[in-house]
Amino acid sequence: MGAEGRPVKLFHLFWVRHVGETVGIINPASIVAGEALKVYLLRNYAIEKQVVITSVLLSRVLMMATHLLSLLLITILSFAVIPALHFSFKVTGIALCVAGAIVLFIYLLILFLKQLRKTRLGNWLAVRTQKLRAKVAEANSALGTFYHTNKKDLLMACGFFMLHWALGSLELYIILHLLGTGAGFIPAMFVDMSVIVFKSAGAFIPAQIGVEEYGNKLMLAAIGLTATETWVTASLLRRARQLFWIVLGLVAYFFIDGKQTITSYKNGNPVCES
């Protein structure tokens, strides 16, 4: 949020982000609902709404980009640098086919939307979504400006996001280590990064129930861990951790939002105080 965001305490930002991510997990609208809530929870700061929206969107874009970069790097390390991992190429091939199918679906959807614009229905939708498209164009322009004026901060943010993914994979590595599987950190991170792709594909399912478990089973088999007790135990432990943070996030929401009260109006806009 640039210089305007400096008054926002890091501790408060942590809880805003966590609550937003919690809603994104349990809500069928996924990241749309989560990002909207983040903007809502930052409403009482003296920051322009467009700046807040741009920052939240930029955070999500960086998160997705660094995930793809991390997945690419860890895949190269897994297959090229450390051949002793002995991947199950059959299962890995299935996983890659699933990922390819997702990419193909997105590509075909984009082509369909482009063709839809030329139809009468497309023209009707264009008129109905004119304001929304204007907001998206405004946010896109703001993102470009943000990039040119805050390159150093963006680079630092990318570094922290890469660290975020690595530390997230550390959880799975510890679980596999405690189960005595002998899997190292590189294959554990490969599994974790790949499972996130499955979770993204099933984002419309609350908490990605079933999707994450299937991803765990498939990707653990890809690195040679086919025992049922391995993926079941890993899934249960990760779900337990997730449930704890979801409950904590829901409780935190009422504390954060309860401190923000609308006291007056200025130029037709609500003015909030903590």
C-alpha positions as CSV (number, residue, x, y, z in Angstrom):
1,M,0.0,0.0,0.0
2,G,3.0,2.3,-0.4
3,A,3.7,5.1,2.1
4,E,-0.1,5.2,2.9
5,G,0.1,1.7,4.4
6,R,2.9,2.4,6.9
7,P,0.5,3.3,9.8
8,V,-1.0,-0.2,9.5
9,K,0.7,-2.5,12.0
10,L,2.2,-5.7,10.9
11,F,0.4,-7.6,13.6
12,H,-3.0,-6.3,12.3
13,L,-2.0,-7.1,8.7
14,F,-1.3,-10.7,9.8
15,W,-4.7,-11.2,11.2
16,V,-6.4,-9.4,8.3
17,R,-4.6,-11.7,5.8
18,H,-5.3,-14.8,8.0
19,V,-9.0,-14.0,8.3
20,G,-9.3,-13.4,4.6
21,E,-7.5,-16.7,3.7
22,T,-9.8,-18.5,6.2
23,V,-12.9,-17.2,4.5
24,G,-11.3,-18.1,1.1
25,I,-10.9,-21.7,2.3
26,I,-14.4,-22.3,3.6
27,N,-16.4,-20.2,1.2
28,P,-17.4,-21.6,-2.3
29,A,-16.5,-18.2,-3.7
30,S,-12.9,-19.0,-2.7
31,I,-10.3,-16.2,-3.1
32,V,-13.0,-13.7,-4.4
33,A,-14.7,-13.7,-1.0
34,G,-11.3,-13.8,0.9
35,E,-9.8,-10.8,-1.0
36,A,-13.1,-8.8,-0.6
37,L,-13.0,-9.4,3.1
38,K,-9.4,-8.2,3.4
39,V,-10.4,-4.9,1.7
40,Y,-13.4,-4.6,4.1
41,L,-11.3,-5.2,7.2
42,L,-8.8,-2.4,6.1
43,R,-11.7,0.1,5.6
44,N,-11.0,2.2,8.7
45,Y,-7.5,3.3,7.7
46,A,-6.8,6.6,6.0
47,I,-5.9,4.8,2.8
48,E,-7.7,5.2,-0.6
49,K,-9.9,2.3,-1.3
50,Q,-8.3,1.8,-4.8
51,V,-4.9,1.6,-3.2
52,V,-6.1,-1.1,-0.8
53,I,-7.7,-3.1,-3.6
54,T,-4.6,-2.8,-5.8
55,S,-2.4,-4.0,-2.9
56,V,-4.7,-7.0,-2.1
57,L,-4.8,-8.0,-5.8
58,L,-1.1,-7.5,-6.2
59,S,-0.5,-9.8,-3.2
60,R,-2.6,-12.5,-4.8
61,V,-0.9,-12.2,-8.1
62,L,2.5,-12.4,-6.5
63,M,1.4,-15.4,-4.5
64,M,0.3,-17.3,-7.6
65,A,3.3,-16.3,-9.6
66,T,5.8,-17.3,-6.9
67,H,4.0,-20.6,-6.4
68,L,4.3,-21.5,-10.1
69,L,8.0,-20.4,-10.0
70,S,8.6,-22.6,-6.9
71,L,6.9,-25.5,-8.5
72,L,9.0,-25.2,-11.7
73,L,12.2,-24.9,-9.7
74,I,11.5,-27.8,-7.4
75,T,10.4,-30.0,-10.3
76,I,13.7,-29.3,-12.1
77,L,15.6,-30.2,-8.9
78,S,13.5,-33.3,-8.4
79,F,13.9,-34.8,-11.9
80,A,17.3,-33.4,-13.0
81,V,19.6,-32.6,-10.1
82,I,18.6,-35.4,-7.7
83,P,17.9,-38.5,-9.8
84,A,18.1,-40.8,-6.7
85,L,14.6,-39.9,-5.7
86,H,13.2,-42.7,-7.9
87,F,9.9,-41.1,-8.9
88,S,7.0,-43.2,-10.1
89,F,6.8,-41.9,-13.6
90,K,3.5,-43.6,-14.2
91,V,1.8,-41.8,-11.3
92,T,3.7,-38.6,-12.1
93,G,2.5,-38.8,-15.7
94,I,-1.1,-39.1,-14.5
95,A,-0.6,-36.0,-12.3
96,L,0.9,-34.1,-15.2
97,C,-2.0,-35.1,-17.4
98,V,-4.4,-33.7,-14.8
99,A,-2.5,-30.5,-14.6
100,G,-2.4,-30.3,-18.4
101,A,-6.2,-30.9,-18.5
102,I,-6.7,-28.0,-16.1
103,V,-4.5,-25.7,-18.3
104,L,-6.3,-26.8,-21.4
105,F,-9.7,-26.1,-19.8
106,I,-8.6,-22.6,-18.9
107,Y,-7.3,-22.0,-22.4
108,L,-10.5,-23.2,-24.0
109,L,-12.6,-21.1,-21.6
110,I,-10.6,-18.0,-22.6
111,L,-11.2,-18.8,-26.3
112,F,-14.9,-19.3,-25.6
113,L,-15.2,-15.9,-23.8
114,K,-13.4,-14.2,-26.8
115,Q,-15.9,-15.7,-29.2
116,L,-18.8,-14.9,-26.9
117,R,-18.0,-11.2,-27.2
118,K,-19.0,-11.3,-30.9
119,T,-22.5,-12.6,-30.2
120,R,-25.7,-10.9,-29.1
121,L,-25.4,-12.5,-25.6
122,G,-21.8,-11.2,-25.4
123,N,-22.9,-7.7,-26.2
124,W,-25.6,-7.9,-23.6
125,L,-23.1,-9.1,-21.0
126,A,-20.7,-6.4,-22.0
127,V,-23.3,-3.7,-21.2
128,R,-24.2,-5.4,-17.9
129,T,-20.6,-5.7,-16.8
130,Q,-19.4,-2.3,-18.0
131,K,-18.8,-0.9,-14.5
132,L,-17.1,-4.1,-13.4
133,R,-14.8,-4.1,-16.4
134,A,-14.0,-0.4,-15.8
135,K,-13.0,-1.3,-12.2
136,V,-10.8,-4.2,-13.5
137,A,-9.1,-1.9,-16.0
138,E,-8.5,0.7,-13.3
139,A,-7.0,-1.9,-11.0
140,N,-4.8,-3.2,-13.9
141,S,-3.5,0.3,-14.5
142,A,-2.8,0.8,-10.8
143,L,-0.9,-2.5,-10.7
144,G,1.3,-1.2,-13.5
145,T,2.0,2.1,-11.7
146,F,2.6,0.2,-8.5
147,Y,5.2,-2.0,-10.2
148,H,7.1,1.0,-11.7
149,T,7.2,2.9,-8.4
150,N,7.8,0.1,-5.9
151,K,10.2,-2.4,-7.6
152,K,12.4,-2.9,-4.6
153,D,9.4,-3.6,-2.3
154,L,7.9,-6.0,-4.9
155,L,11.2,-7.9,-5.1
156,M,11.3,-8.2,-1.3
157,A,7.7,-9.4,-1.3
158,C,8.5,-12.1,-3.9
159,G,11.4,-13.2,-1.7
160,F,9.1,-13.6,1.3
161,F,6.5,-15.4,-0.8
162,M,9.1,-17.9,-1.9
163,L,10.1,-18.4,1.8
164,H,6.4,-18.8,2.6
165,W,6.1,-21.7,0.2
166,A,9.3,-23.3,1.4
167,L,8.2,-23.1,5.1
168,G,4.8,-24.5,4.2
169,S,6.4,-27.5,2.6
170,L,8.5,-28.0,5.8
171,E,5.3,-29.1,7.5
172,L,4.9,-32.1,5.1
173,Y,8.6,-32.9,5.4
174,I,8.4,-33.1,9.2
175,I,5.3,-35.3,9.0
176,L,6.9,-37.7,6.5
177,H,10.1,-37.7,8.6
178,L,8.1,-38.7,11.7
179,L,6.4,-41.4,9.8
180,G,9.8,-42.8,8.9
181,T,9.4,-42.6,5.1
182,G,12.9,-41.4,4.5
183,A,11.7,-38.7,2.1
184,G,13.9,-35.6,1.9
185,F,12.8,-32.0,1.8
186,I,13.0,-31.7,-2.0
187,P,10.5,-34.5,-2.7
188,A,8.3,-33.2,0.2
189,M,8.2,-29.7,-1.3
190,F,7.5,-31.2,-4.8
191,V,4.5,-33.0,-3.3
192,D,3.3,-30.0,-1.4
193,M,3.6,-27.6,-4.4
194,S,1.8,-30.1,-6.6
195,V,-1.1,-30.6,-4.2
196,I,-1.7,-26.9,-4.2
197,V,-2.5,-27.2,-7.9
198,F,-5.2,-29.7,-7.1
199,K,-6.5,-27.5,-4.4
200,S,-6.6,-24.5,-6.8
201,A,-8.6,-26.6,-9.3
202,G,-11.1,-27.5,-6.5
203,A,-11.2,-24.0,-5.0
204,F,-15.0,-23.9,-5.4
205,I,-15.4,-26.8,-3.0
206,P,-15.4,-25.6,0.7
207,A,-12.1,-26.5,2.3
208,Q,-11.3,-28.5,-0.9
209,I,-12.6,-31.6,1.0
210,G,-11.6,-34.7,-0.9
211,V,-9.6,-32.8,-3.5
212,E,-6.7,-32.2,-1.1
213,E,-6.7,-35.8,0.1
214,Y,-6.7,-37.2,-3.4
215,G,-3.9,-34.8,-4.3
216,N,-1.9,-36.1,-1.3
217,K,-2.5,-39.7,-2.3
218,L,-1.5,-39.2,-5.9
219,M,1.6,-37.0,-5.4
220,L,2.9,-39.1,-2.5
221,A,2.6,-42.1,-4.8
222,A,4.5,-40.1,-7.4
223,I,7.6,-40.1,-5.1
224,G,7.2,-43.8,-4.3
225,L,5.2,-43.5,-1.0
226,T,2.2,-45.7,-1.8
227,A,1.3,-46.9,1.7
228,T,-2.3,-46.0,2.6
229,E,-1.4,-45.2,6.2
230,T,1.1,-42.6,4.9
231,W,-1.2,-40.4,2.9
232,V,-4.1,-40.9,5.3
233,T,-2.0,-39.9,8.4
234,A,-0.5,-36.9,6.5
235,S,-3.9,-35.8,5.4
236,L,-5.4,-36.0,8.9
237,L,-2.5,-34.2,10.5
238,R,-2.6,-31.4,8.0
239,R,-6.4,-31.1,8.3
240,A,-6.1,-30.9,12.1
241,R,-3.7,-28.0,11.7
242,Q,-6.0,-26.4,9.1
243,L,-9.0,-26.8,11.4
244,F,-7.2,-25.1,14.3
245,W,-6.3,-22.1,12.2
246,I,-9.8,-21.9,10.6
247,V,-11.4,-21.7,14.1
248,L,-8.8,-19.2,15.2
249,G,-9.4,-17.1,12.1
250,L,-13.2,-17.1,12.6
251,V,-12.7,-16.0,16.2
252,A,-10.2,-13.3,15.2
253,Y,-12.7,-11.9,12.7
254,F,-15.2,-11.0,15.4
255,F,-12.5,-9.3,17.4
256,I,-11.1,-7.3,14.5
257,D,-14.5,-6.3,13.1
258,G,-16.0,-5.7,16.5
259,K,-13.4,-2.9,17.1
260,Q,-14.4,-1.1,14.0
261,T,-17.5,1.0,14.4
262,I,-19.1,3.6,12.0
263,T,-19.3,6.8,13.9
264,S,-20.1,9.4,11.3
265,Y,-20.3,10.1,7.5
266,K,-18.0,12.4,5.5
267,N,-18.9,13.3,1.9
268,G,-21.3,10.4,1.8
269,N,-18.8,7.8,3.0
270,P,-18.7,6.1,6.3
271,V,-15.9,7.1,8.7
272,C,-14.8,4.3,11.0
273,E,-12.9,4.3,14.2
274,S,-11.2,1.6,16.2
